[in-house]
Amino acid sequence: MELDRVFEALASRPRRQILAYLSELELSTSELATRFEMSAPAISRHLSILENAGLVTSERKGQFVLYKLNADSLVNTLTGYALEVCPVGGPLKRESRTLSKKKKAT
């Protein structure tokens, strides 16, 4: 059931943090691994679960696969609101927003 996959995905703190960080950015596995000090295979497993739940989408650009939040997901809309007030998610969303502005300026 799709709802079970969503709850399974959201049950993990690292996955919730990844969702918060992807709120404003498209990032590769290696960029996420660097930010969260995890191995690329660990990040890939988390992203696979998030993608399977419909919370993130991926797109190949050259040799990289970039991941972004699935903006069409109602769950992401609700999660985004909850992460805004979350003591862990809020700072990650603000960091993501700042990094996004810097990338757009260059």
VMD Tcl script that builds the backbone (N, CA, C; Angstrom):
set m [mol new atoms 318]
animate dup $m
set s [atomselect $m all]
$s set {name element resname resid chain x y z} {
  {N N MET 1 A 0.846 -1.191 0.000}
  {CA C MET 1 A 0.000 0.000 0.000}
  {C C MET 1 A 0.886 1.247 0.000}
  {N N GLU 2 A 0.506 2.240 -0.793}
  {CA C GLU 2 A 1.314 3.449 -0.926}
  {C C GLU 2 A 1.472 4.186 0.400}
  {N N LEU 3 A 0.417 4.280 1.180}
  {CA C LEU 3 A 0.485 4.985 2.449}
  {C C LEU 3 A 1.482 4.337 3.392}
  {N N ASP 4 A 1.582 3.024 3.370}
  {CA C ASP 4 A 2.567 2.321 4.199}
  {C C ASP 4 A 3.983 2.725 3.808}
  {N N ARG 5 A 4.244 2.857 2.502}
  {CA C ARG 5 A 5.570 3.264 2.040}
  {C C ARG 5 A 5.896 4.685 2.507}
  {N N VAL 6 A 4.913 5.556 2.497}
  {CA C VAL 6 A 5.118 6.936 2.949}
  {C C VAL 6 A 5.470 6.948 4.430}
  {N N PHE 7 A 4.704 6.230 5.239}
  {CA C PHE 7 A 4.987 6.204 6.679}
  {C C PHE 7 A 6.337 5.551 6.975}
  {N N GLU 8 A 6.668 4.510 6.220}
  {CA C GLU 8 A 7.978 3.872 6.393}
  {C C GLU 8 A 9.089 4.873 6.075}
  {N N ALA 9 A 8.911 5.630 5.011}
  {CA C ALA 9 A 9.914 6.618 4.616}
  {C C ALA 9 A 10.058 7.719 5.665}
  {N N LEU 10 A 8.940 8.178 6.189}
  {CA C LEU 10 A 8.966 9.279 7.159}
  {C C LEU 10 A 9.370 8.832 8.561}
  {N N ALA 11 A 9.414 7.529 8.799}
  {CA C ALA 11 A 9.760 7.022 10.134}
  {C C ALA 11 A 11.236 7.211 10.467}
  {N N SER 12 A 12.044 7.470 9.465}
  {CA C SER 12 A 13.489 7.594 9.652}
  {C C SER 12 A 13.906 9.061 9.764}
  {N N ARG 13 A 14.612 9.383 10.840}
  {CA C ARG 13 A 15.085 10.761 11.024}
  {C C ARG 13 A 15.996 11.211 9.876}
  {N N PRO 14 A 16.970 10.382 9.443}
  {CA C PRO 14 A 17.796 10.835 8.317}
  {C C PRO 14 A 16.978 11.127 7.061}
  {N N ARG 15 A 15.947 10.346 6.799}
  {CA C ARG 15 A 15.123 10.608 5.615}
  {C C ARG 15 A 14.327 11.905 5.773}
  {N N ARG 16 A 13.841 12.170 6.968}
  {CA C ARG 16 A 13.146 13.446 7.186}
  {C C ARG 16 A 14.118 14.609 7.002}
  {N N GLN 17 A 15.354 14.440 7.440}
  {CA C GLN 17 A 16.362 15.493 7.259}
  {C C GLN 17 A 16.677 15.692 5.777}
  {N N ILE 18 A 16.787 14.610 5.038}
  {CA C ILE 18 A 17.037 14.704 3.594}
  {C C ILE 18 A 15.880 15.443 2.924}
  {N N LEU 19 A 14.646 15.120 3.290}
  {CA C LEU 19 A 13.488 15.822 2.723}
  {C C LEU 19 A 13.558 17.318 3.009}
  {N N ALA 20 A 13.901 17.667 4.242}
  {CA C ALA 20 A 14.004 19.079 4.608}
  {C C ALA 20 A 15.071 19.761 3.766}
  {N N TYR 21 A 16.196 19.097 3.561}
  {CA C TYR 21 A 17.296 19.703 2.815}
  {C C TYR 21 A 16.982 19.817 1.319}
  {N N LEU 22 A 16.181 18.908 0.808}
  {CA C LEU 22 A 15.797 18.959 -0.599}
  {C C LEU 22 A 14.635 19.915 -0.856}
  {N N SER 23 A 14.175 20.593 0.180}
  {CA C SER 23 A 13.009 21.468 0.029}
  {C C SER 23 A 13.250 22.605 -0.961}
  {N N GLU 24 A 14.495 23.026 -1.137}
  {CA C GLU 24 A 14.790 24.152 -2.028}
  {C C GLU 24 A 15.826 23.818 -3.092}
  {N N LEU 25 A 16.398 22.624 -3.025}
  {CA C LEU 25 A 17.528 22.289 -3.888}
  {C C LEU 25 A 17.345 20.982 -4.618}
  {N N GLU 26 A 18.025 20.858 -5.735}
  {CA C GLU 26 A 18.210 19.594 -6.437}
  {C C GLU 26 A 19.639 19.187 -6.144}
  {N N LEU 27 A 19.839 18.011 -5.566}
  {CA C LEU 27 A 21.189 17.597 -5.185}
  {C C LEU 27 A 21.475 16.173 -5.606}
  {N N SER 28 A 22.758 15.890 -5.777}
  {CA C SER 28 A 23.195 14.535 -6.097}
  {C C SER 28 A 23.412 13.742 -4.811}
  {N N THR 29 A 23.568 12.460 -4.970}
  {CA C THR 29 A 23.842 11.584 -3.837}
  {C C THR 29 A 25.114 12.018 -3.121}
  {N N SER 30 A 26.152 12.338 -3.882}
  {CA C SER 30 A 27.422 12.716 -3.254}
  {C C SER 30 A 27.303 14.037 -2.494}
  {N N GLU 31 A 26.528 14.989 -3.018}
  {CA C GLU 31 A 26.318 16.256 -2.290}
  {C C GLU 31 A 25.573 16.010 -0.983}
  {N N LEU 32 A 24.571 15.150 -1.024}
  {CA C LEU 32 A 23.836 14.823 0.205}
  {C C LEU 32 A 24.717 14.058 1.179}
  {N N ALA 33 A 25.533 13.143 0.673}
  {CA C ALA 33 A 26.429 12.364 1.538}
  {C C ALA 33 A 27.398 13.286 2.267}
  {N N THR 34 A 27.913 14.286 1.560}
  {CA C THR 34 A 28.823 15.251 2.179}
  {C C THR 34 A 28.113 16.042 3.270}
  {N N ARG 35 A 26.915 16.512 2.978}
  {CA C ARG 35 A 26.170 17.338 3.939}
  {C C ARG 35 A 25.828 16.564 5.204}
  {N N PHE 36 A 25.445 15.294 5.056}
  {CA C PHE 36 A 24.986 14.526 6.203}
  {C C PHE 36 A 26.042 13.563 6.748}
  {N N GLU 37 A 27.266 13.663 6.217}
  {CA C GLU 37 A 28.367 12.834 6.693}
  {C C GLU 37 A 27.985 11.356 6.727}
  {N N MET 38 A 27.420 10.900 5.614}
  {CA C MET 38 A 27.055 9.495 5.420}
  {C C MET 38 A 27.752 9.014 4.162}
  {N N SER 39 A 27.842 7.718 4.032}
  {CA C SER 39 A 28.397 7.173 2.798}
  {C C SER 39 A 27.383 7.353 1.669}
  {N N ALA 40 A 27.890 7.416 0.448}
  {CA C ALA 40 A 26.999 7.532 -0.710}
  {C C ALA 40 A 26.034 6.349 -0.800}
  {N N PRO 41 A 26.485 5.093 -0.514}
  {CA C PRO 41 A 25.524 3.980 -0.542}
  {C C PRO 41 A 24.411 4.128 0.499}
  {N N ALA 42 A 24.724 4.656 1.667}
  {CA C ALA 42 A 23.689 4.855 2.705}
  {C C ALA 42 A 22.675 5.895 2.230}
  {N N ILE 43 A 23.172 6.986 1.667}
  {CA C ILE 43 A 22.275 8.026 1.134}
  {C C ILE 43 A 21.430 7.444 0.007}
  {N N SER 44 A 22.042 6.639 -0.853}
  {CA C SER 44 A 21.306 6.025 -1.964}
  {C C SER 44 A 20.159 5.160 -1.465}
  {N N ARG 45 A 20.389 4.412 -0.395}
  {CA C ARG 45 A 19.312 3.578 0.169}
  {C C ARG 45 A 18.177 4.452 0.677}
  {N N HIS 46 A 18.513 5.534 1.378}
  {CA C HIS 46 A 17.479 6.451 1.877}
  {C C HIS 46 A 16.712 7.075 0.708}
  {N N LEU 47 A 17.428 7.512 -0.318}
  {CA C LEU 47 A 16.777 8.134 -1.479}
  {C C LEU 47 A 15.883 7.147 -2.215}
  {N N SER 48 A 16.302 5.904 -2.275}
  {CA C SER 48 A 15.491 4.873 -2.928}
  {C C SER 48 A 14.153 4.697 -2.208}
  {N N ILE 49 A 14.198 4.690 -0.900}
  {CA C ILE 49 A 12.970 4.555 -0.102}
  {C C ILE 49 A 12.086 5.787 -0.288}
  {N N LEU 50 A 12.701 6.975 -0.283}
  {CA C LEU 50 A 11.940 8.210 -0.472}
  {C C LEU 50 A 11.320 8.272 -1.869}
  {N N GLU 51 A 12.065 7.820 -2.861}
  {CA C GLU 51 A 11.542 7.826 -4.231}
  {C C GLU 51 A 10.425 6.789 -4.391}
  {N N ASN 52 A 10.605 5.631 -3.792}
  {CA C ASN 52 A 9.592 4.575 -3.837}
  {C C ASN 52 A 8.283 5.033 -3.189}
  {N N ALA 53 A 8.388 5.905 -2.193}
  {CA C ALA 53 A 7.209 6.432 -1.509}
  {C C ALA 53 A 6.608 7.624 -2.252}
  {N N GLY 54 A 7.264 8.073 -3.322}
  {CA C GLY 54 A 6.748 9.197 -4.095}
  {C C GLY 54 A 7.071 10.550 -3.497}
  {N N LEU 55 A 8.025 10.594 -2.571}
  {CA C LEU 55 A 8.355 11.850 -1.894}
  {C C LEU 55 A 9.453 12.640 -2.597}
  {N N VAL 56 A 10.315 11.955 -3.343}
  {CA C VAL 56 A 11.337 12.628 -4.139}
  {C C VAL 56 A 11.312 12.062 -5.554}
  {N N THR 57 A 11.839 12.841 -6.476}
  {CA C THR 57 A 11.995 12.383 -7.848}
  {C C THR 57 A 13.464 12.517 -8.222}
  {N N SER 58 A 13.869 11.774 -9.229}
  {CA C SER 58 A 15.255 11.846 -9.679}
  {C C SER 58 A 15.288 12.120 -11.174}
  {N N GLU 59 A 16.375 12.768 -11.594}
  {CA C GLU 59 A 16.569 13.067 -13.008}
  {C C GLU 59 A 18.055 12.995 -13.310}
  {N N ARG 60 A 18.378 12.243 -14.346}
  {CA C ARG 60 A 19.784 12.134 -14.758}
  {C C ARG 60 A 20.161 13.385 -15.532}
  {N N LYS 61 A 21.272 14.007 -15.107}
  {CA C LYS 61 A 21.838 15.165 -15.810}
  {C C LYS 61 A 23.314 14.871 -16.009}
  {N N GLY 62 A 23.653 14.483 -17.224}
  {CA C GLY 62 A 25.031 14.087 -17.502}
  {C C GLY 62 A 25.362 12.820 -16.741}
  {N N GLN 63 A 26.451 12.868 -15.998}
  {CA C GLN 63 A 26.854 11.686 -15.237}
  {C C GLN 63 A 26.237 11.651 -13.848}
  {N N PHE 64 A 25.475 12.654 -13.493}
  {CA C PHE 64 A 24.877 12.731 -12.160}
  {C C PHE 64 A 23.387 12.457 -12.194}
  {N N VAL 65 A 22.886 11.938 -11.088}
  {CA C VAL 65 A 21.452 11.815 -10.871}
  {C C VAL 65 A 21.118 12.827 -9.779}
  {N N LEU 66 A 20.244 13.755 -10.094}
  {CA C LEU 66 A 19.855 14.783 -9.132}
  {C C LEU 66 A 18.488 14.446 -8.552}
  {N N TYR 67 A 18.369 14.652 -7.262}
  {CA C TYR 67 A 17.128 14.366 -6.542}
  {C C TYR 67 A 16.512 15.670 -6.078}
  {N N LYS 68 A 15.185 15.699 -6.132}
  {CA C LYS 68 A 14.468 16.869 -5.633}
  {C C LYS 68 A 13.159 16.415 -5.011}
  {N N LEU 69 A 12.612 17.283 -4.206}
  {CA C LEU 69 A 11.334 17.023 -3.560}
  {C C LEU 69 A 10.243 16.923 -4.620}
  {N N ASN 70 A 9.340 15.989 -4.460}
  {CA C ASN 70 A 8.192 15.867 -5.354}
  {C C ASN 70 A 7.149 16.873 -4.886}
  {N N ALA 71 A 7.118 18.012 -5.541}
  {CA C ALA 71 A 6.234 19.106 -5.127}
  {C C ALA 71 A 4.762 18.761 -5.280}
  {N N ASP 72 A 4.438 17.770 -6.100}
  {CA C ASP 72 A 3.043 17.397 -6.327}
  {C C ASP 72 A 2.485 16.498 -5.237}
  {N N SER 73 A 3.300 16.123 -4.280}
  {CA C SER 73 A 2.866 15.210 -3.228}
  {C C SER 73 A 2.232 15.980 -2.071}
  {N N LEU 74 A 0.996 15.655 -1.746}
  {CA C LEU 74 A 0.316 16.271 -0.604}
  {C C LEU 74 A 1.085 15.995 0.683}
  {N N VAL 75 A 1.663 14.806 0.777}
  {CA C VAL 75 A 2.447 14.455 1.966}
  {C C VAL 75 A 3.604 15.430 2.122}
  {N N ASN 76 A 4.267 15.788 1.019}
  {CA C ASN 76 A 5.380 16.734 1.107}
  {C C ASN 76 A 4.907 18.118 1.518}
  {N N THR 77 A 3.736 18.501 1.080}
  {CA C THR 77 A 3.189 19.786 1.503}
  {C C THR 77 A 2.993 19.800 3.013}
  {N N LEU 78 A 2.409 18.742 3.531}
  {CA C LEU 78 A 2.186 18.653 4.978}
  {C C LEU 78 A 3.496 18.494 5.743}
  {N N THR 79 A 4.408 17.677 5.202}
  {CA C THR 79 A 5.697 17.474 5.840}
  {C C THR 79 A 6.499 18.770 5.850}
  {N N GLY 80 A 6.439 19.521 4.745}
  {CA C GLY 80 A 7.142 20.798 4.668}
  {C C GLY 80 A 6.695 21.748 5.757}
  {N N TYR 81 A 5.410 21.789 5.998}
  {CA C TYR 81 A 4.889 22.630 7.070}
  {C C TYR 81 A 5.411 22.157 8.425}
  {N N ALA 82 A 5.347 20.858 8.661}
  {CA C ALA 82 A 5.806 20.311 9.943}
  {C C ALA 82 A 7.305 20.539 10.128}
  {N N LEU 83 A 8.084 20.391 9.059}
  {CA C LEU 83 A 9.532 20.580 9.169}
  {C C LEU 83 A 9.903 22.031 9.420}
  {N N GLU 84 A 9.059 22.933 8.977}
  {CA C GLU 84 A 9.330 24.357 9.201}
  {C C GLU 84 A 9.393 24.682 10.695}
  {N N VAL 85 A 8.576 24.026 11.486}
  {CA C VAL 85 A 8.544 24.286 12.925}
  {C C VAL 85 A 9.350 23.264 13.728}
  {N N CYS 86 A 9.859 22.254 13.071}
  {CA C CYS 86 A 10.642 21.210 13.722}
  {C C CYS 86 A 12.019 21.759 14.112}
  {N N PRO 87 A 12.508 21.446 15.322}
  {CA C PRO 87 A 13.817 21.970 15.736}
  {C C PRO 87 A 14.978 21.471 14.872}
  {N N VAL 88 A 14.836 20.328 14.231}
  {CA C VAL 88 A 15.888 19.811 13.352}
  {C C VAL 88 A 15.615 20.214 11.910}
  {N N GLY 89 A 14.390 20.031 11.454}
  {CA C GLY 89 A 14.039 20.301 10.060}
  {C C GLY 89 A 14.070 21.770 9.704}
  {N N GLY 90 A 13.645 22.623 10.613}
  {CA C GLY 90 A 13.612 24.066 10.350}
  {C C GLY 90 A 14.969 24.622 9.939}
  {N N PRO 91 A 16.015 24.379 10.732}
  {CA C PRO 91 A 17.341 24.868 10.344}
  {C C PRO 91 A 17.831 24.290 9.012}
  {N N LEU 92 A 17.520 23.020 8.736}
  {CA C LEU 92 A 17.938 22.419 7.466}
  {C C LEU 92 A 17.226 23.081 6.292}
  {N N LYS 93 A 15.940 23.377 6.459}
  {CA C LYS 93 A 15.204 24.060 5.389}
  {C C LYS 93 A 15.775 25.456 5.159}
  {N N ARG 94 A 16.118 26.166 6.233}
  {CA C ARG 94 A 16.696 27.503 6.077}
  {C C ARG 94 A 18.064 27.426 5.398}
  {N N GLU 95 A 18.869 26.432 5.773}
  {CA C GLU 95 A 20.178 26.240 5.146}
  {C C GLU 95 A 20.005 25.938 3.658}
  {N N SER 96 A 19.043 25.091 3.338}
  {CA C SER 96 A 18.752 24.744 1.949}
  {C C SER 96 A 18.321 25.977 1.163}
  {N N ARG 97 A 17.488 26.795 1.758}
  {CA C ARG 97 A 16.998 28.015 1.105}
  {C C ARG 97 A 18.160 28.963 0.805}
  {N N THR 98 A 19.069 29.132 1.770}
  {CA C THR 98 A 20.229 30.005 1.603}
  {C C THR 98 A 21.150 29.483 0.509}
  {N N LEU 99 A 21.409 28.179 0.516}
  {CA C LEU 99 A 22.265 27.571 -0.504}
  {C C LEU 99 A 21.636 27.694 -1.887}
  {N N SER 100 A 20.333 27.543 -1.968}
  {CA C SER 100 A 19.623 27.671 -3.232}
  {C C SER 100 A 19.784 29.087 -3.795}
  {N N LYS 101 A 19.653 30.090 -2.945}
  {CA C LYS 101 A 19.816 31.485 -3.384}
  {C C LYS 101 A 21.231 31.738 -3.872}
  {N N LYS 102 A 22.232 31.154 -3.182}
  {CA C LYS 102 A 23.617 31.333 -3.601}
  {C C LYS 102 A 23.868 30.697 -4.952}
  {N N LYS 103 A 23.300 29.485 -5.170}
  {CA C LYS 103 A 23.486 28.797 -6.456}
  {C C LYS 103 A 22.849 29.591 -7.590}
  {N N LYS 104 A 21.683 30.176 -7.333}
  {CA C LYS 104 A 20.993 30.940 -8.366}
  {C C LYS 104 A 21.732 32.241 -8.697}
  {N N ALA 105 A 22.427 32.795 -7.708}
  {CA C ALA 105 A 23.147 34.056 -7.905}
  {C C ALA 105 A 24.414 33.869 -8.724}
  {N N THR 106 A 24.930 32.646 -8.773}
  {CA C THR 106 A 26.183 32.423 -9.524}
  {C C THR 106 A 25.939 31.928 -10.917}
}
mol reanalyze $m
mol bondsrecalc $m
mol representation Tube
mol addrep $m
